[in-house]
Structure formats: C-alpha cells, structure tokens
Amino acid sequence: MRRKRNHHFKSGEKHEEYAAEISPAGIPIRHKRKEIANEIEGTNTGAMIGYVALFLSLFSIAFYPVTLGSLAILVGLLAVNFGARTLGYTAIGFGSFSVLFTLLYPLSLSAF
C-alpha cells in the first residue's frame, strides 16, 4: 500500500490547519452581550451623559460657575460610572477648575 504524503512537492504547501493558533482569543460572553445591547439600543448612554457633562463644564466657565461646575462634576461622575471614562474625567476636571477658580480668585485679589 502506498503511503499518503502531507504536502505537495512542487509548491511546498502543507495541508495542516493552524486556525486555533492564528485566530484571536474570543471575547467573553458578558462583553459580547453588552456590545450587542449597545448596538441594539443605537446609542451609548455613557457617551451621551459624558457629552452633557462636558458641555455643562465648559459652559460653567462663563456662566454660573459654582452651580454649573458642581453639576458638571456630578454628571461627570455619573458618566464615569456608565463607562465614558475620558469624557467624565474631562468634565470633572473642567468643572472643578471652574468652581475652584471662582472661589479662589477673589481671595487672591484681597491678598494684595
């Protein structure tokens, strides 16, 4: 009986399967479910809350700094909780800058 060969002599091609070694690792089921839920919903709630917080924090620099800045910090924390970390922390930074600058600037003027 003739022995079967694993490769083609002319091309040097071997007929072996490497799919398990080459393919990327699978995403856990929990992450897939969250991604599917976000795709079905159509919007990412954390990003929307983050943009609202960023708008409030930038708006607070010019108008009602203590009120809108404090509100921006709270909404920014909510955005971080919903997963929009960059937008949330940026809104917290701008909101805290607005509040601290408003409260500390008159103190620096009275020192001189």
ROKE-689587 format. One record per residue: residue number from 1; residue in three letters; x, y, z of N, C-alpha, C in turn. Coordinates in pm, whole numbers, padded with zeros to 5 digits. Each point is the difference from the previous one (the first is absolute). Last residue first. Layout:
BEGIN
<site NUM; 'ALA'; <X; Y; Z>; <X; Y; Z>; <X; Y; Z>>
...
END
This chain:
BEGIN
<site 112; 'PHE'; <-00356; 09112; 04808>; <00092; 00110; -00037>; <-00052; 00130; 00043>>
<site 111; 'ALA'; <-00244; -00404; 00068>; <00128; -00019; 00067>; <00096; 00114; -00030>>
<site 110; 'SER'; <-00440; -00058; -00197>; <-00003; 00066; 00130>; <00133; -00014; 00075>>
<site 109; 'LEU'; <-00065; -00212; -00421>; <-00004; 00145; -00019>; <00003; 00073; 00134>>
<site 108; 'SER'; <-00024; -00472; -00009>; <00133; 00044; -00045>; <00003; 00150; -00023>>
<site 107; 'LEU'; <-00408; -00204; 00118>; <00094; -00006; 00112>; <00139; 00047; -00041>>
<site 106; 'PRO'; <-00343; -00041; -00329>; <-00019; 00117; 00087>; <00094; 00000; 00121>>
<site 105; 'TYR'; <00023; -00380; -00290>; <00047; 00123; -00065>; <-00027; 00124; 00085>>
<site 104; 'LEU'; <-00147; -00459; 00111>; <00132; 00042; 00046>; <00049; 00130; -00063>>
<site 103; 'LEU'; <-00432; -00215; -00103>; <00008; 00018; 00145>; <00134; 00058; 00044>>
<site 102; 'THR'; <-00083; -00097; -00462>; <-00100; 00097; 00045>; <00013; 00026; 00150>>
<site 101; 'PHE'; <00271; -00334; -00192>; <00042; 00132; -00047>; <-00096; 00107; 00048>>
<site 100; 'LEU'; <-00110; -00450; 00090>; <00115; 00046; 00080>; <00047; 00139; -00043>>
<site 99; 'VAL'; <-00351; -00203; -00249>; <-00042; 00027; 00138>; <00116; 00055; 00083>>
<site 98; 'SER'; <00092; -00131; -00445>; <-00092; 00112; 00001>; <-00041; 00037; 00143>>
<site 97; 'PHE'; <00265; -00385; -00069>; <00076; 00122; -00029>; <-00089; 00122; 00010>>
<site 96; 'SER'; <-00205; -00415; 00035>; <00071; 00034; 00124>; <00089; 00122; -00020>>
<site 95; 'GLY'; <-00230; -00161; -00378>; <-00095; 00047; 00101>; <00069; 00038; 00130>>
<site 94; 'PHE'; <00257; -00194; -00350>; <-00043; 00136; -00035>; <-00097; 00056; 00104>>
<site 93; 'GLY'; <00141; -00447; 00066>; <00114; 00092; 00004>; <-00040; 00143; -00031>>
<site 92; 'ILE'; <-00320; -00346; -00041>; <00032; 00022; 00141>; <00115; 00100; 00012>>
<site 91; 'ALA'; <-00114; -00139; -00430>; <-00104; 00086; 00055>; <00025; 00030; 00147>>
<site 90; 'THR'; <00284; -00306; -00206>; <00023; 00133; -00058>; <-00103; 00098; 00054>>
<site 89; 'TYR'; <-00047; -00452; 00118>; <00112; 00062; 00071>; <00034; 00138; -00055>>
<site 88; 'GLY'; <-00345; -00245; -00217>; <-00035; 00028; 00139>; <00111; 00069; 00076>>
<site 87; 'LEU'; <00072; -00151; -00446>; <-00091; 00114; 00004>; <-00034; 00038; 00143>>
<site 86; 'THR'; <00263; -00384; -00054>; <00072; 00118; -00047>; <-00088; 00124; 00004>>
<site 85; 'ARG'; <-00190; -00427; 00120>; <00101; 00048; 00095>; <00066; 00129; -00046>>
<site 84; 'ALA'; <-00450; -00280; -00073>; <00065; 00101; -00083>; <00106; 00070; 00087>>
<site 83; 'GLY'; <-00300; -00344; 00176>; <00102; -00053; -00089>; <00070; 00100; -00089>>
<site 82; 'PHE'; <-00342; 00035; 00373>; <-00061; -00064; -00116>; <00102; -00045; -00103>>
<site 81; 'ASN'; <00135; 00236; 00393>; <-00068; -00120; 00046>; <-00063; -00078; -00116>>
<site 80; 'VAL'; <00191; 00419; -00082>; <00107; -00097; 00029>; <-00061; -00132; 00044>>
<site 79; 'ALA'; <-00295; 00356; -00061>; <00052; -00048; -00130>; <00111; -00102; 00020>>
<site 78; 'LEU'; <-00172; 00215; 00381>; <-00100; -00092; -00055>; <00047; -00057; -00134>>
<site 77; 'LEU'; <00259; 00334; 00195>; <00012; -00124; 00078>; <-00100; -00106; -00048>>
<site 76; 'GLY'; <-00033; 00424; -00192>; <00123; -00066; -00043>; <00025; -00129; 00076>>
<site 75; 'VAL'; <-00354; 00278; 00129>; <-00036; -00071; -00123>; <00123; -00071; -00058>>
<site 74; 'LEU'; <00073; 00264; 00381>; <-00090; -00111; 00033>; <-00038; -00081; -00124>>
<site 73; 'ILE'; <00260; 00391; -00057>; <00078; -00101; 00074>; <-00087; -00121; 00031>>
<site 72; 'ALA'; <-00207; 00371; -00198>; <00086; -00070; -00096>; <00084; -00107; 00068>>
<site 71; 'LEU'; <-00263; 00284; 00268>; <-00086; -00092; -00074>; <00082; -00081; -00102>>
<site 70; 'SER'; <00220; 00340; 00231>; <-00034; -00109; 00092>; <-00087; -00105; -00068>>
<site 69; 'GLY'; <00099; 00385; -00246>; <00122; -00078; 00022>; <-00024; -00117; 00093>>
<site 68; 'LEU'; <-00346; 00314; -00082>; <00019; -00090; -00113>; <00127; -00085; 00015>>
<site 67; 'THR'; <-00089; 00312; 00349>; <-00116; -00087; -00020>; <00024; -00101; -00112>>
<site 66; 'VAL'; <00331; 00331; 00087>; <-00013; -00091; 00115>; <-00113; -00100; -00023>>
<site 65; 'PRO'; <00084; 00340; -00336>; <00108; -00098; 00016>; <-00019; -00098; 00116>>
<site 64; 'TYR'; <-00285; 00331; -00317>; <-00032; -00072; 00124>; <00105; -00105; 00035>>
<site 63; 'PHE'; <00118; 00173; -00454>; <-00128; 00032; 00063>; <-00023; -00089; 00121>>
<site 62; 'ALA'; <00413; -00022; -00263>; <-00049; 00134; -00029>; <-00124; 00038; 00081>>
<site 61; 'ILE'; <00212; -00427; 00044>; <00113; 00093; 00007>; <-00048; 00143; -00020>>
<site 60; 'SER'; <-00289; -00382; -00044>; <00012; 00055; 00135>; <00118; 00095; 00014>>
<site 59; 'PHE'; <-00092; -00252; -00400>; <-00094; 00111; 00013>; <00015; 00066; 00137>>
<site 58; 'LEU'; <00245; -00389; -00085>; <00053; 00110; -00081>; <-00090; 00123; 00007>>
<site 57; 'SER'; <-00143; -00386; 00227>; <00125; 00048; 00060>; <00061; 00113; -00081>>
<site 56; 'LEU'; <-00395; -00216; -00158>; <-00025; 00075; 00123>; <00128; 00057; 00058>>
<site 55; 'PHE'; <00039; -00281; -00374>; <-00066; 00126; -00036>; <-00025; 00085; 00124>>
<site 54; 'LEU'; <00165; -00431; 00071>; <00103; 00085; -00060>; <-00058; 00135; -00041>>
<site 53; 'ALA'; <-00298; -00326; 00159>; <00087; 00047; 00109>; <00109; 00092; -00053>>
<site 52; 'VAL'; <-00276; -00209; -00314>; <-00079; 00098; 00077>; <00085; 00057; 00113>>
<site 51; 'TYR'; <00188; -00347; -00247>; <-00006; 00123; -00080>; <-00081; 00108; 00070>>
<site 50; 'GLY'; <00019; -00426; 00204>; <00131; 00064; 00001>; <00002; 00130; -00079>>
<site 49; 'ILE'; <-00384; -00273; -00006>; <00012; 00066; 00130>; <00134; 00072; 00009>>
<site 48; 'MET'; <-00063; -00257; -00381>; <-00095; 00113; 00000>; <00007; 00077; 00132>>
<site 47; 'ALA'; <00255; -00395; -00039>; <00055; 00107; -00084>; <-00092; 00121; -00002>>
<site 46; 'GLY'; <-00145; -00388; 00229>; <00113; 00063; 00068>; <00059; 00114; -00080>>
<site 45; 'THR'; <-00344; -00271; -00189>; <-00050; 00088; 00104>; <00113; 00074; 00070>>
<site 44; 'ASN'; <-00037; -00180; -00504>; <00075; -00039; 00118>; <-00035; 00101; 00110>>
<site 43; 'THR'; <-00301; -00172; -00441>; <00080; 00105; 00061>; <00072; -00056; 00121>>
<site 42; 'GLY'; <-00266; -00286; -00268>; <00033; 00103; -00098>; <00083; 00113; 00056>>
<site 41; 'GLU'; <-00206; -00455; 00151>; <-00053; 00126; 00051>; <00029; 00114; -00096>>
<site 40; 'ILE'; <00180; -00424; -00093>; <-00146; -00003; -00015>; <-00060; 00133; 00044>>
<site 39; 'GLU'; <00461; -00061; 00058>; <-00033; 00007; -00142>; <-00150; 00002; -00023>>
<site 38; 'ASN'; <00163; -00057; 00440>; <00028; 00135; -00047>; <-00034; 00015; -00148>>
<site 37; 'ALA'; <-00039; -00427; 00188>; <-00101; 00088; 00058>; <00021; 00143; -00045>>
<site 36; 'ILE'; <00321; -00316; -00122>; <-00123; -00023; -00075>; <-00111; 00091; 00053>>
<site 35; 'GLU'; <00407; 00004; 00229>; <00017; 00059; -00133>; <-00127; -00016; -00082>>
<site 34; 'LYS'; <00013; -00206; 00421>; <-00004; 00146; 00014>; <00013; 00067; -00135>>
<site 33; 'ARG'; <00040; -00468; 00013>; <-00137; 00041; 00030>; <-00012; 00150; 00015>>
<site 32; 'LYS'; <00426; -00190; -00060>; <-00079; -00011; -00122>; <-00142; 00048; 00023>>
<site 31; 'HIS'; <00287; -00031; 00369>; <00035; 00114; -00084>; <-00079; -00002; -00130>>
<site 30; 'ARG'; <-00050; -00365; 00293>; <-00054; 00121; 00061>; <00026; 00122; -00087>>
<site 29; 'ILE'; <00185; -00425; -00118>; <-00142; 00015; -00034>; <-00058; 00127; 00058>>
<site 28; 'PRO'; <00526; -00023; -00128>; <-00091; -00065; 00094>; <-00146; 00034; -00030>>
<site 27; 'ILE'; <00364; -00017; -00390>; <-00047; 00097; 00099>; <-00093; -00074; 00096>>
<site 26; 'GLY'; <00416; -00239; -00279>; <-00140; 00037; 00000>; <-00033; 00099; 00109>>
<site 25; 'ALA'; <00482; -00045; -00258>; <-00075; -00059; 00111>; <-00143; 00050; -00002>>
<site 24; 'PRO'; <00264; -00022; -00466>; <00008; 00070; 00128>; <-00085; -00069; 00106>>
<site 23; 'SER'; <00239; -00274; -00410>; <-00118; 00082; 00028>; <00015; 00069; 00136>>
<site 22; 'ILE'; <00328; -00317; -00164>; <00005; 00130; -00067>; <-00115; 00091; 00042>>
<site 21; 'GLU'; <00053; -00457; 00155>; <00119; 00075; 00041>; <-00001; 00142; -00055>>
<site 20; 'ALA'; <-00345; -00312; -00111>; <-00004; 00025; 00144>; <00118; 00083; 00046>>
<site 19; 'ALA'; <-00029; -00143; -00459>; <-00102; 00099; 00036>; <-00001; 00032; 00148>>
<site 18; 'TYR'; <00276; -00288; -00328>; <00054; 00079; 00110>; <-00102; 00101; 00052>>
<site 17; 'GLU'; <00065; -00489; -00318>; <-00088; 00108; 00042>; <00059; 00069; 00123>>
<site 16; 'GLU'; <00209; -00276; -00453>; <-00023; -00007; 00143>; <-00082; 00121; 00040>>
<site 15; 'HIS'; <00237; -00197; -00438>; <-00143; 00005; 00028>; <-00025; -00021; 00148>>
<site 14; 'LYS'; <00426; 00213; -00311>; <-00041; -00107; 00089>; <-00147; 00018; 00033>>
<site 13; 'GLU'; <00361; 00155; -00418>; <-00114; 00031; 00085>; <-00037; -00121; 00085>>
<site 12; 'GLY'; <00340; 00063; -00359>; <00046; -00005; 00138>; <-00111; 00026; 00099>>
<site 11; 'SER'; <00007; -00041; -00505>; <-00020; 00128; 00067>; <00055; 00002; 00142>>
<site 10; 'LYS'; <00044; -00398; -00275>; <00038; 00114; -00084>; <-00010; 00132; 00075>>
<site 9; 'PHE'; <-00127; -00427; 00207>; <00144; 00012; -00025>; <00037; 00127; -00076>>
<site 8; 'HIS'; <-00403; -00075; 00359>; <00015; -00005; -00145>; <00146; 00026; -00032>>
<site 7; 'HIS'; <-00190; -00230; 00469>; <00026; 00124; -00071>; <00017; -00024; -00149>>
<site 6; 'ASN'; <-00086; -00348; 00336>; <-00069; 00116; 00055>; <00021; 00129; -00079>>
<site 5; 'ARG'; <-00020; -00557; -00146>; <00090; 00110; 00036>; <-00081; 00121; 00045>>
<site 4; 'LYS'; <-00070; -00570; -00012>; <-00055; 00131; -00035>; <00093; 00109; 00050>>
<site 3; 'ARG'; <00115; -00532; -00154>; <-00010; 00093; 00113>; <-00050; 00137; -00047>>
<site 2; 'ARG'; <-00097; -00511; -00214>; <00079; 00120; -00015>; <-00026; 00097; 00115>>
<site 1; 'MET'; <-00016; -00556; -00025>; <-00084; 00117; 00000>; <00089; 00124; 00000>>
END
